[in-house]
Amino acid sequence: MEFKQWLNHKIELVEDGLRQNFQRKDNMQSVIYDACQYSLFAGGKRLRPVIMLASYEIFKDDCERIIPYACAMEMIHTYSLIHDDLPAMDNDDYRRGRLSNHKKFDEATAILAGDALLNKAFEVMLTASVSFDDKQLAIQAMQTIANSSGTEGMIGGQIVDMYCNDSIKTIDDLKYLQDHKTGAIIKSSAMAGGILAGASEKEIEALKEFAGKLGLAFQIQDDILDVEGDENVLGKPIGSDEENNKKTYVTMLGLETAKKTQEKLTYEAVKSLECFGDRASNLTNLAIKLLDRNH
Ligand code: GRG
């Protein structure tokens, strides 16, 4: 199957899974469903679930059985975006081309919508794990995902961003921040795909290596888009990194070097997949496609 067709099919599976796993209830708390669905179905690229499915497919063909885990990853990602936009954090009014959650609803509802999505992610994974044939693997995947979104992963990175911006002096410091804040759940998406497929430790390590590099390259593209992206396509204003004195690959290295670094990281990421041969071609194509993403 051609890559584009493969990608559209995977996105469709994720969209269906999200709709099935996050159904609105018409009860007294229905507003929380509205707030969660508002952000969950706002046109996200579904990158993390697709990475999980592509990683799984290196080893096995029946990726339908891991859709709940892929959907959970998107719920965790969406919760982080809702909370990141809050006035207490980045204070962004727009996300994915529409009002951010707290602007559409209110701050308290946005906090609860983020919390609800995080809870739902684990509920969905635990429910799937009850009937997953290899429970040990399901537990290991959930542990990896939980770890990557917590204090040693995404939340840790967010804290470093909030408290240590002035201490970021070198590219290694910046890498540490981004590897946690953006990279951790991209890595766990790839690793969980491998784990659920029963990959060996060495194979999971190769997926981790791939996704670590990809996560950094992805973040650099984010930094580049904040300088030369199209606001209408991005769905949010550009120039916020400079306005907020944020350390980024672009502010620290300059635009041209940042672009070269991004290409090098993508090339290295793809190289980490060589051990899988053609079975990793969709993951390789995904990494290359992300190099020139415009949103
Ligand atoms: C609030 C716990 C907490 C964490 C916030 C992930 C994060 C940490 C903040 C989001 C802002 C950020 C780091 C942006 C840089 C890269 C990134 C994660 C972009 C958004 O991801 P995409 O492009 O978004 O996959 P879509 O909308 O396509 O899902």
Residues whose N, C-alpha, C, O or C-beta is under 5 A from the ligand:
A	BS01	GRG	G43 G44 K45 R46 L47 S80 L81 H83 D84 R96 M154 I155 Q158 K181 T182 D222 H295
